[in-house]
Amino acid sequence: MNHSFCAPARHHSNKTMSRIQPTLSKLAEQRRKGLIPFITAGDPAPDLTVSLMHALVEGGADIIELGVPFSDPMADGPVIQRASERALVNGVGMKQVLGFVREFRQRDNATPVVLMGYANPIEHMGQQAFIAAAAEAGVDGVLVVDYPPEECEDFAAALKASGMDIIFLLAPTSTDERIEQVGKIASGYVYYVSLKGVTGSGHLDLEAVGSMIPRIRRHVNVPVGVGFGIRDAATAKAIASVSDAVVIGSRIIQELENTPRDQAAQAVKTFIGGIRTALDEEVVAA
């Protein structure tokens, strides 16, 4: 780990708060659960990314996680790795990703967008330049897989000063000490990785997830989203019964891999619509 990561970055803008907290608070008031789909920017083609983002919202997404393509996505399984590779071949890097967000904002100024990726593209751009450009584009949160919380306080403060949240991953292996560290600086929500291993692998153990969430809540006062291994409406509904939001990634990428590009937007809208219906049934049942 390069300890210059998360060095101080200073930038202030007049945007005081991201769209994430109001979005999740409103859902909580309605006793509804958040739906957070993930797609990789630039996959399956750069000219489809913005229309896919709108399709996700039309299907019922509350927050969009937009993956920043990277050549060595170590936390991602083969499905998202393939998406990253296709996007890189298509010439999509951080500059293009921010362009997609800017274009998305022309029609949608309400749905929060979280960039999910790795430290290298941010470091390459420079933290200050990245924060300024992300705020200007309309980004609401940043999840950097390889920025550990203990090295991130300055970066987190600079993001928050520009109206953006820093989202952290927690895992089944996270110690109480690590959860507490995350709780001190996390904002927006935390993303609990429900499986040991990479994205798109293994099977969900609902009981294990159910026992971990209260541990997280003892130290973290932001909503808890759960992802990794959610493949269909039934697993989404089960996870929603113990969490504040569900995150779905690999399954959407697979949907895109198996769909002709002219039907891609409709396919993700339909898939997400099915998940949304299941989550809202969970509320009715409650």
N, C-alpha and C positions, 0 to 999 in steps of 0.2 A: 504494500500500500504506500503510495506516494503521499507523504504527510504535508505536501504543499497543497493537496486537494483541500477544498473548503477553506482556503485562506480568506482573509477579509475581503469582502466586495462591498462597495458603497454605491448605492443608487437610490434616489428617492423620486417618486412620482406622485401625482395627485390622486391616484386610484388607491383608496384606503383599504379595500377589502375584496377578497376574491368572491366569486359567485358560489363557491362550494358550500360554505357554512349555511347561508340562507336557504340553499336548495335542500340540504339534508335536514335542516330544522323544520322546514315546511312539510317535508315527508313525515318527519316524526310526529308533528302535530296531527297529520292525517292518519297516523298509525300505519303508514305505508313504508315499504322497504325500497331502498335505492337500487337502481339497476345501472351497473357501470360496465359497458362493453369496451373491449380493447380491439383496435385494429392497428396494423403497422402502416405508417405513412408511406405512400408510394407503392403499396402492394394491393391488388395485383398490377395496377398501373397508376402512375402519378395523376393522370387526368380523371381518375375515378375517386380519388381520396375524399374530396370535399362532398361529392354526391353521396358517398357511403356514410360520411359523418351525418349529413342531413337525414339519410334513410334510417340511421340508428335512432335519431331523435324522434322521427315519425313513428318508429316502432315502439317507442316508450322508454328510451334511455334517459337517465337523469343526469349522468356525467359521462363524458367520453374520455377514455384513456387512449392517447395517440402515441404509438411506439415510434421512437426515433431510431432509424436503422443504424446498426452498428455491426462491425465485422466479427466481433467475438462476444456474442450475447450469452455469457456464461450461465445465467440463471434460467435461460429459456430452453425449452425442449425442441425437438426437431421441427415441429410445425412452425413455431414462431421464428426459429433460425432460418428456415426456408423463406419465410416472408421477408425477413431482414435481407437475405441474400438477393432476392428478386428486386427489392426496393433499391439496394445499392447498385445493382446492374442498371436499374432505371435512372441512376444518377441522383438519387434523393439523399440529401444530407440535412443538417440542421437548418440551413438557410431556406431550403425548400419546405421543410416541415413548418417553419414559422410562417411561410407564405400561404400554406394551406389553412392555417388557423386564421390568418388575416382575411382570406377569402371567405371562409366559413362565417366569420363575424359580420360580413356584409348582409347576410340574411338572418343570422341567429345571434342575438346579443345576450341571450339568457342562459344557454346551456353551458355549464362549466367544462373546460377542456384541461386535462392534465397531460403533460408530456412525460412519458415513461422511457427511460433509457439508461445510459451509462455515462460515467464521468468524462470519458475521453472527448466526445464532441463538444461538451461545455468548456472543458479546459482548453481545447484547441481554439475556440472562439474567444475565450477569456471570460471569466465569471461576470465581470461588470458589464461587458458588451452583451453577453447572453441575457442577463437580467433585464437590461434596458430594452433589448429587442423583443424578448418574450412578453414583457408588460405591454409594449406598444402593439404587439400582434393580437393581444387579447387572451393570453394564456392565464389560467387560474391557479395551477399547481404544477409542481415538478416532483417526480419520483426518480431519484438517481440510485440505481441498484447498489452501486459500489461507493456511495458516500456514507460512511458510518456516522451515527448521530454524535458520537463524542468528538468528531472532527468538523462538525457542520454548523456550529452555533452562529458563526459570522455569516455564513452563506444563508442560513435560515432567516436571520434577522434582516439581511439585505433583501431577500425575497419578500418577506412580510412588509417591509417598508415600501415595496413597489406593488403591494396589493396581491401577492401570490402566496400560496401555501406550500409547505414542504411535506410531502407524504413519505412515510417510511414503511418498509416491509417488516413484518414480524413473522416468525416461523415456529413450528412445534418445538424446535430446539432452543428458542429464545429464553434466556434466564430472566428471573425477576429483575435483576440489575439492568439488563439490556432494555427490558420493557419500560423500566423507570426512566432510563436515559432518553428513550424515544418519547415518553410522555412529557418530558420537560420541554421539548422543542417542536414536537409534531403539531401540525395544524391541518384543518380540513377534515381529514380522516386518516386512519391507519389501515394498511392493507395486510390482512393476516393470510399468510400462505398456508393453506390447509394441509399440505402434503410435504413430506421430506422428499427432496428431489427437485427436478426441473418442472417447468410448466407443461401441462398436457400429459403428465404421467400418473400412473397409479390409480387408486380408488379412494374415494372419500370415506373417512371414518367419522361419521356424524357425532358419535359420542365423544370422541377425542376433541373435535372442534367445540362442541358444547361445553366441555369442561375447561377449555383454554380461554374462551371469551371472557368469563368472569375474572380470570387472572389478569387479562389485559386491562379490563375496565377498572381494576383496582388502582392502576397507575396512569391510565390514559383517559383524558376527559374529552376526547373527540370520538365521533362515530367509528365503528369498526366494520370495514368491508372485508369479505372473505372471498378468496379466489383460488385458482389452481384446482382442476379436477371437476369443475361444474360443467356438465355436458348437455344437460337437457332441463326441461321444465321441472321435472320431479326432483332432481338434485338441487336446483336453484331454490325451489320452494322449501326443501328441507333445511338448507343452509340459512334461508331468510328467517326461519323460525328461531334461530339463535343469534343472528347478527343484525346489523343495521343496513347492510347493503351486500349485494353479490357482484362479483367481478367475473366476467366471462371473456376469454381471449382465444385460446387455441381452437375451440369449437367453431368460432366465427371464421377464423382463417381457413379451417377445413371446408366450411360452407363455400367460401370464396374459391378455394382450389377446385371444387367440384361443380362450379356454376359457370356457364358462358358469361363473358364480361358484360354483354348487353342486358343480362338478367341479374347482375351482381347486387345492385342497390335494392331491387325488389326482394331478392333472396334474404339479405340481412334484415330488411325491415320485417319480413314475415317471421323469421327465426326469433328476432328480438321481441316481436309482438306476442309470440307464444310464451316466452319467458315472463314478459310483463303481466300477462293474464294470470299466469300461475302465482306470481308474487302478490298480485292484488287479491286473489282468492285466499291467500294466507291471511290477509287483513280481515276479510269478511268472516273467515273461520274464527279468527280471534275475537 
